[in-house]
């Protein structure tokens, strides 16, 4: 009986999407954001960023993994076509597009009396417009175009000096102007620093094999919509 009721509840929720998408709001309620008829990643990413990326974002290796799989729901997909060399920052993760059936299963329930699996307690269940948008998207997980005015991430060197000894620490910060997630790969000489999230990074470098003089620094960064390459100048190995 519970299972049958659950299926009826789920079906009713699906049928109600048309009314919600049309903007119908019960009297006395604050209007919720409209539910797109055909959501794309631009509609879904802000929901996942707000509700899921605390566990399935930059810390997912520790907080968002199951059975050996790391679920990164802050990216639709990460490939060389989209992210260029920055794709190497996230080897082995499973992204939102490939995870869409699991997302749909985890945010819905087959029984109106049983809480969905995600988000886990003590976090509240998703608002109706959130889970319905995700559920619709999961049926046809389109990437779609980037949001209007999307800005690519930036990376900057924060090391206090560019004149260094052979052994030194390189520090950098990766940021996204739109508050989205970001990844990047920074290279100096034959050393690579993988940046798997926005924030500060540092790496200890032994430049003894490079000899004295300039060593150039370059980076490629990605926000999931596109990538950008940066020439970050150089360090001078002084002895």
N, C-alpha and C positions, 0 to 999 in steps of 0.2 A: 504494500500500500504506500509506504513512504517513497519507494522508488518511482511509482507511477505519479504520485503527487509532485515529486521533484521534477520529472520530465514535463509535466503540465506547467509548473512554475517557470521552468526555463523557456519553454515555448512561449508562454505569455510574455515573459520579459523580452524575447526576440520580437514578437509582434508589436510590442509597445514602442519599439524603436522608431517606427514611422511617425507616430504621434509626437514623440520627443523631438525628432529631427524637425518636425514642422513648427516647433516652438510652443506647443501647448504646455501651460504651467498651471497647476492647481492654484485656486484663489488663496492669497495670503502667503505664498511662497516666493522666495527670492529666485528670479530666473537663473537657471543654470546655463553654462555655455552651450551653444547649439551643438548637436551631434551631427557631424557630416554624414551624408548618405554614403559616400565612398571615402573613408579616411585614408590619408597617406601618412608617411613618416613625419611630415611636418605637423600633423595633428596629434600624433601619438607620442613623439619624442618628449614634449613638455610634460605629459602625464607620467611617463616612465622616469623622467628626470626628477620630478617632484616626489613620486611615491615609491620608486623602486631602486634608484641609483645609489641610495645609501648603502645598500648591500650588493647591488649588481652593477656598480660603477667601478671606480678605480681600486677599491678594496676587494673586488669580487673573488680574487684568488683565496682570500681568507674568509670572506663573509657571504659569498654568493656561488659556492661550488657544491656539487652533488655528484656522487659516484664518479669522481675523477674528472668531471666536466665543469669548467668555469663559465658561468653565464654572464656575459657582458651585455646588459640591456640598454646601455647608453649609446650604442651604435646600431644602426640598421644592418650594416655589414662593414667589414674592413677588408679591402682587397687592394692590390696594386693599381688596378684601374681607377679606383676612387682616391686612394691615399698615397700612391707612389711608394717611395722608399719608407715612408712612415708606417706602412702596414706591418713592417717587421717588429714594431713595438708591442704588438699583441699576437703572438704566435699561440695557436692552440685553443683560443677562446671560442665559445659559441655565441653568436650575436642574435639580435632581436628577430630579424627576418626568419632565420632558421628555427628560432625558438617560439614562433607565433602560436603553433598548436598548444604547446605547453603553457604559454601565457594565458590563452583562452581558458584552458582547463583549470588553471590555478586561481583565476579571479572570479569564477562562477561556481555555483553549487547546484547539485541535483536535488537538493532538499531545502526548501525555504527556511527550515529550522536549523540548518547546519551552516556554520560560517565557512566561506570560501577559504582555501588553503593559504592564499596570499592576499594582501601582506600578512605576515605572521603576527600573532598577538605579541605585545599589547597594542600594536598599530591598529587604527580603525579600518574597517572595510572601505574600499573605494567608493566614492560617490557614484550615483547611478550614471551620470553623464560620462564619468571616467571609464568605468568598466564596460559600458555599452560601446563607447568609442573604440576601446581596445578589442572588444569582442567582434565588432564589425570589421575592423582592420584585419584581424587574424584570419578571416575568411578569404581575404584577397590582399595579402600584405604588400601593398605597393610602396615603393620608395617615393616616387613623385618628385616634383621640383623642389629646390631649396626655398626656404622662406624668403620673401622679398627683403632685400637689403642684408642678406646674410654676410657676415664678415668672417674671414678665416682667422685661425689662431695666430698668435704672435709668440716669439721666443726671444729672450734677451739674456745675455751673459751678466751675472751679478758678482763675479769674482772681483775682489777689491783692486787688483792690479793685473795688467796684461804683460808686465815684465816679471818673469818668474825664474826660479831655479829649475834644475832638471826634474826634481820631484815637487809636484804642486797639486792643488785641488782646484778643479774647474767647477764652478757653480752656475746654474742657469734656472730660469723660471719660464714655464709654459702657461699661457693664459688664453682664454677664448673671450673675445669682447662681448659675445652674445650670451655668455653664461652656459654654453653647451659643454659637453665633454670634449676632450682633445687628446691627441697622442702625437708623438714626434720621435725622430731619431736624429741625434746630434753626433757629428763626427769631428774629431781633431786628430790629424795624422792618421794612424791606423787604429785609433781607439774609438769605440762606439758607446754612446750613452743612450739607452732606450728610455723614453719618457712615456709611461703607460697611463697617464692621467694628467690633468692640469695641476700645477703646483711647482714646488721648488725641488731641485735635484742637484746632486753633487757627485763627483767621481774623482778618486785619487789617481793621479797620473804619474808614471815614471817615464819621463821623456829622455832618458839617458841615451837611447838608441837613435834619437833624432839629430843629435848634434846641436850646435848653437845656431841661433837665428830664429826666423819666423816659422810658425806652424799655424796654418789656416784652420778656421772653424766654420763648419757649415751645418745646416739643419733642414729637415723636411718635416712639416707638421700637417695635421689633418683633423678636421672636425666631423668627418663622416659625409660631408657634402662635397668636399674637394680638398686639395692640398696646395701648400705653398712652400717654396724653397727660399732659404735665407742664407746670405753670406754674412757671417757674424764677425768678420775681421780676423784677427790673428793674435796669438801670444808670442812673446819673444823669449826664447830660452837664453838666459844670460850667463849661465855657468853653474 
